[in-house]
Amino acid sequence: MIATKRVVFCLFLVFILVQTTRASKISLQEDIADGYLDEYSKIEAAFILSGVTDPDSLQAYLNWYDQLLNKIKSFSFDLGDPIGSARTVFMYLHSEWLKTYALESTTVADIARTREYNCVAATILYNLICEDLAWSCEAFETPTHVYTIFNNFSEKLLVENTSPMGFDIMKNLQAYSKYLAQYYPENEVLRIGLDKLYYYENSRGRVITNTELLGLLAYNRAYLAKKNNDFKSAYEYVLLAQQFNLHSTSNVNFEIGLYYAWGGQLYASNDFRAAFTVFADGFYRYPDNQDFRRNTIISFYRSLQDDWYKKDWQATAGLIDEIRMLEILRDDDRHTVRQILMDWQRYFTAKNNTQTVDQIQHYLQMFGG
């Protein structure tokens, strides 16, 4: 009996933890829906995106950050030397907290727990500290990397956060180009030229705000989930990431691959409505991708077929509304939809359901019938 009660209690704790996690992510997603954080601070959002959602744990990590920030504020900065002050903060972080580079240590929580980091985690921590010190900074996102950029100093300053020697990288561009080369295949480096690698990388990047920078953390969480074949969680993280960073240049290929993988898995499991949602989302973001168009249409028809078997007209009506908004249907598709609508109209006519018949007639008119 005691063992049974213990199992039930443990299951209850797991349930509470799962519900808390979902509630925190949903609340954060609601806050960022307009592209701005109002209810959460950036550091709170960073820890929630790091997977810290239990209220007590979240507060413990916020306390860690506050203590770190207060420590840095206690330094004797030379107000006349903002670049030297920014360098001091950079060197302190690398001496105390940014100890070991690890590609998959993508969260600020990883830094607090293990002092391991990657470019996203280190840049988020450095930028948010600088922001809290009232030093205006942004980030620069490229297809393979991200680093800090200061535009309001006497000179433009670029900071590579994954190396203790990365402060003001433009003063040692040759060494930094060699550093960048590790992220490219050798034949690609030879094609571009080592001396031109930095300029090539930056020609395909863009300046992003620190809010957009947080989106890269969510993308990295999605990457790790996909690596573990958890496509559902990966897709949820991507949707959240897009709220922070709508046009991430570094995640285009990843997104496209995920739409294929998750949509295909849903379709294979006969969840055609969910597959439609994923492929439609993919087509909306990448309208030139004809695979997404075809997969959206196929999933649409299979969903309509399921609705007909279940005689679920409301589901059909909602799906037709969704696909109309995509503006994806061609003339032959519109003809097919009219035929499906006419089947529904005959069905409800036989049932003397005039209200639904009139509704279907309205749809037929929209499709030229």
C-alpha positions in Angstrom: 0.0 0.0 0.0 2.8 2.4 0.9 4.6 1.7 -2.4 1.4 2.3 -4.3 0.9 5.6 -2.6 4.5 6.6 -3.4 4.0 5.7 -7.1 0.8 7.8 -7.2 2.5 10.7 -5.5 5.4 10.6 -7.9 3.1 10.5 -10.9 1.3 13.5 -9.4 4.6 15.4 -9.1 5.4 14.6 -12.8 1.9 15.8 -13.8 2.4 19.1 -11.9 5.9 19.6 -13.4 4.6 18.9 -17.0 1.6 21.3 -16.4 4.0 24.0 -15.0 6.3 23.6 -18.0 3.5 24.0 -20.5 2.0 26.9 -18.6 5.3 28.8 -18.6 6.0 28.2 -22.3 2.4 29.2 -23.2 2.6 32.3 -21.0 5.9 33.3 -22.6 4.5 32.7 -26.1 1.5 34.9 -25.3 3.8 37.6 -24.1 6.0 37.6 -27.2 3.1 37.3 -29.7 3.4 41.0 -30.6 7.1 40.7 -31.0 7.8 42.4 -27.6 8.3 41.1 -24.1 6.1 42.9 -21.6 5.4 40.5 -18.7 8.8 38.8 -18.8 12.3 40.3 -18.7 14.8 39.0 -21.3 16.8 37.1 -18.7 13.6 35.4 -17.5 12.7 34.5 -21.0 16.2 33.2 -21.6 15.9 30.8 -18.6 12.4 29.6 -19.6 13.7 29.0 -23.1 16.5 27.1 -21.4 13.9 24.7 -19.9 13.8 26.3 -16.5 10.1 26.5 -15.8 9.6 25.4 -12.2 9.0 28.6 -10.2 11.5 27.8 -7.5 14.2 26.8 -10.0 13.6 29.8 -12.1 14.0 32.1 -9.1 17.2 30.4 -8.2 18.6 31.0 -11.7 17.5 34.6 -11.6 19.2 35.0 -8.3 22.4 33.6 -9.9 22.1 36.2 -12.6 21.5 39.0 -10.2 24.5 38.1 -8.1 26.6 38.0 -11.3 25.3 41.3 -12.4 25.9 42.9 -9.0 29.5 41.5 -8.9 30.2 43.2 -12.3 28.5 46.4 -11.2 31.0 46.5 -8.3 33.9 46.9 -10.7 35.6 50.3 -11.0 34.7 51.2 -14.6 36.3 54.1 -16.4 33.3 56.0 -17.7 35.5 57.7 -20.2 36.6 54.3 -21.7 33.4 52.3 -22.6 35.4 50.0 -24.8 37.8 49.2 -22.0 34.8 48.6 -19.7 33.1 46.3 -22.2 36.4 44.4 -22.5 36.6 44.1 -18.7 33.2 42.4 -18.5 34.1 40.1 -21.4 37.3 39.0 -19.8 35.7 38.5 -16.4 33.0 36.2 -18.0 35.6 34.1 -19.7 37.7 33.8 -16.6 34.9 32.8 -14.4 31.9 31.4 -16.3 32.6 30.8 -19.9 35.1 28.0 -19.3 34.4 25.3 -21.9 33.0 25.6 -25.4 30.5 22.8 -26.1 28.4 22.9 -29.2 25.2 21.5 -27.5 25.5 23.7 -24.4 23.1 26.2 -25.9 21.4 27.6 -22.9 22.2 30.2 -20.3 21.3 27.6 -17.7 24.2 25.5 -19.1 26.5 28.3 -18.2 25.2 28.6 -14.7 25.2 24.8 -14.1 28.4 23.6 -15.8 30.2 26.8 -17.1 29.9 25.3 -20.6 28.6 27.4 -23.5 28.2 27.8 -27.3 28.0 30.9 -29.3 24.3 31.5 -28.7 24.4 31.0 -24.9 27.6 33.2 -24.5 26.3 36.0 -26.7 23.0 36.1 -24.8 24.7 36.3 -21.4 27.1 38.9 -22.5 24.5 41.0 -24.3 22.0 40.9 -21.5 24.6 42.0 -19.0 25.8 44.8 -21.2 22.2 45.9 -21.7 21.6 45.9 -17.9 24.7 48.1 -17.6 23.0 50.5 -20.0 25.4 49.7 -22.8 23.4 49.5 -26.0 24.4 46.4 -28.0 22.9 44.0 -30.6 23.9 40.8 -32.2 24.9 39.8 -35.7 23.4 36.5 -37.0 25.0 34.7 -39.9 24.1 31.3 -41.4 26.6 29.6 -39.0 27.3 31.9 -36.1 26.3 34.8 -33.9 28.3 37.5 -32.1 28.0 40.8 -30.3 28.0 44.2 -32.1 28.3 47.6 -30.4 27.3 50.5 -32.7 27.1 53.4 -30.2 30.8 53.5 -29.2 33.3 55.8 -30.8 34.0 53.0 -33.2 32.2 49.9 -34.4 33.0 47.0 -32.1 32.5 43.3 -32.8 32.9 40.7 -30.1 33.3 37.0 -30.7 32.0 35.4 -27.5 33.2 31.8 -28.0 36.9 32.7 -27.6 38.8 34.5 -24.8 40.6 36.3 -27.6 37.5 37.3 -29.4 37.1 40.9 -28.1 37.2 43.4 -31.0 37.8 40.8 -33.6 38.4 43.3 -36.4 41.8 44.1 -34.9 42.8 40.5 -35.5 40.8 39.6 -38.6 43.3 37.0 -39.9 43.2 35.0 -36.7 39.4 35.3 -36.6 39.1 34.1 -40.2 41.0 31.0 -39.3 38.6 30.5 -36.4 35.6 30.8 -38.7 37.1 28.2 -41.1 36.3 25.4 -38.6 32.6 25.9 -39.4 33.1 25.4 -43.1 34.0 22.4 -45.2 37.7 22.6 -46.3 36.8 22.8 -50.0 34.3 25.7 -49.2 37.1 27.6 -47.5 39.4 27.1 -50.5 36.6 28.3 -52.8 35.9 31.4 -50.9 39.4 32.2 -49.8 40.5 32.4 -46.1 41.2 36.2 -46.4 37.6 36.7 -47.6 35.8 34.3 -45.3 34.7 36.9 -42.7 33.3 39.2 -45.4 31.5 36.3 -47.1 30.0 35.2 -43.8 28.8 38.7 -43.0 27.4 39.3 -46.5 24.8 36.7 -45.6 24.0 37.9 -42.1 22.0 40.6 -40.4 21.9 42.6 -37.3 19.3 41.4 -34.8 18.0 42.7 -31.5 18.6 41.0 -28.2 14.9 39.9 -28.3 15.6 38.2 -31.7 18.8 36.8 -30.2 16.6 34.9 -27.7 14.9 33.2 -30.6 18.2 31.5 -31.5 18.1 29.8 -28.2 14.7 28.3 -29.0 16.0 27.3 -32.4 18.9 25.5 -30.8 16.5 23.7 -28.4 14.5 22.6 -31.5 17.7 21.4 -33.1 18.5 19.1 -30.1 14.9 17.8 -30.0 15.1 17.0 -33.7 18.4 15.2 -33.2 16.6 13.0 -30.7 13.8 12.4 -33.2 11.4 14.3 -31.1 9.9 16.2 -34.0 6.9 17.3 -32.1 8.9 19.2 -29.5 11.2 20.5 -32.2 8.3 21.9 -34.1 6.9 23.6 -31.0 10.2 25.2 -30.2 10.4 26.5 -33.8 7.0 28.1 -33.5 8.1 29.7 -30.3 11.5 30.8 -31.9 9.6 32.4 -34.8 7.8 34.6 -32.4 11.1 36.0 -31.2 13.1 35.9 -34.5 10.8 35.9 -37.5 13.4 35.7 -40.2 16.4 33.8 -38.8 19.0 33.5 -41.5 20.8 30.7 -39.7 17.8 28.3 -39.4 16.3 28.3 -42.9 17.6 24.8 -43.9 16.8 23.4 -40.4 13.2 24.7 -40.6 12.6 23.3 -44.1 14.0 19.9 -43.0 11.8 19.9 -39.9 8.7 20.6 -41.9 9.5 17.7 -44.1 10.3 15.3 -41.2 7.4 16.2 -38.8 4.8 16.7 -41.5 5.8 13.4 -43.1 5.7 11.5 -39.8 2.2 12.9 -39.0 1.0 11.9 -42.5 2.4 8.4 -42.2 0.5 8.0 -38.9 -2.7 9.0 -40.6 -3.0 12.3 -38.7 -3.8 14.2 -41.9 -5.2 17.3 -40.2 -2.0 17.8 -38.2 0.1 17.1 -41.3 -1.9 19.7 -43.2 -1.2 22.3 -40.5 2.6 21.6 -40.6 2.9 21.6 -44.4 0.6 24.6 -44.7 2.9 26.4 -42.2 5.9 25.4 -44.3 4.2 26.6 -47.5 3.3 29.9 -45.8 6.9 30.5 -44.9 8.4 29.1 -48.1 5.8 29.7 -50.8 8.3 28.8 -53.6 8.7 25.3 -52.2 6.5 23.2 -54.4 6.9 20.1 -52.2 5.2 22.0 -49.4 2.4 23.0 -51.8 1.8 19.5 -53.0 2.0 18.0 -49.5 -0.4 20.7 -48.2 -2.9 19.9 -50.9 -2.6 16.1 -50.4 -3.0 16.4 -46.7 -6.0 18.7 -47.2 -7.8 16.2 -49.4 -7.1 13.3 -47.0 -8.4 15.4 -44.1 -11.6 16.2 -46.1 -12.0 12.5 -46.7 -11.8 11.8 -43.0 -14.3 14.5 -42.2 -16.7 13.0 -44.8 -16.4 9.5 -43.2 -17.1 11.1 -39.7 -19.8 13.4 -41.2 -18.0 16.3 -39.5 -19.1 19.3 -41.6 -17.8 21.9 -39.2 -14.2 20.4 -39.5 -14.5 20.6 -43.3 -15.7 24.2 -43.2 -12.9 25.2 -41.0 -10.3 23.5 -43.2 -11.7 25.1 -46.3 -11.5 28.5 -44.6 -7.8 27.8 -43.7 -6.8 26.8 -47.2 -8.6 29.8 -48.8 -6.4 32.1 -46.7 -3.3 30.4 -48.1 -4.3 31.2 -51.6 -2.8 27.9 -52.7 -5.6 26.4 -54.8 -5.4 26.3 -58.5 -8.3 25.9 -60.9 -8.3 22.1 -60.9 -8.2 22.1 -57.0 -11.1 24.6 -56.9 -13.1 22.3 -59.1 -12.4 19.4 -56.8 -13.5 21.4 -53.8 -16.7 22.3 -55.5 -17.5 18.6 -56.1 -16.8 17.9 -52.4 -19.1 20.8 -51.3 -21.8 19.5 -53.6 -21.7 16.1 -51.9 -22.1 17.8 -48.6 -25.0 19.9 -50.0 -26.8 16.8 -51.2 -26.2 15.1 -47.8 -27.8 17.9 -45.8 -30.6 18.5 -48.4 -31.6 14.9 -47.7 -31.6 15.7 -44.0 -33.7 18.8 -44.6 -31.0 20.9 -42.9 -31.6 24.1 -44.8 -29.4 26.2 -42.6 -26.3 24.1 -43.4 -27.4 23.9 -47.1 -27.4 27.7 -47.3 -24.0 27.8 -45.7 -22.6 25.4 -48.2 -24.1 27.4 -51.0 -22.2 30.4 -49.8 -19.0 28.3 -50.0 -19.9 27.2 -53.5 -20.3 30.8 -54.6 -16.8 31.6 -53.2 -15.4 28.8 -55.3 -17.3 29.9 -58.4 -20.1 27.3 -58.1 
